[in-house]
């Protein structure tokens, strides 16, 4: 599972390239996915002017999934509950949902977020460069 910022940077490597180790992992994984909350996070960052997409948001989201082979994993009641029960490392709700989604589905999580390694729940599940 890709963290939102890894997903965005993987799709636009000319802007802020990811470390080669992460791009290799993504390219070699036919089951690469993102949490549905990442779609919300992209839309929110775009609305706030913190993420420039260069194309219409709905077109970007379509290309970022169907056009890239990255599937989206839905947020379920179980994931919502798990996100609330994670260690109180930080308060970013999108990150908490992404972590809970990866845990609920037994996925490895690719992230560059400095706070993710502080989550004891991610022990052995986090891939970072």
PyMOL commands that set and color helices and strands:
alter all, ss='L'
color gray80, all
select helices_A, chain A and resi 4-11+20-27+36-47+57-65+77-85+93-104+116-118+120-122
alter helices_A, ss='H'
color red, helices_A
select strands_A, chain A and resi 33-35+71-73+109-110+126-127
alter strands_A, ss='S'
color yellow, strands_A
deselect
rebuild
show_as cartoon
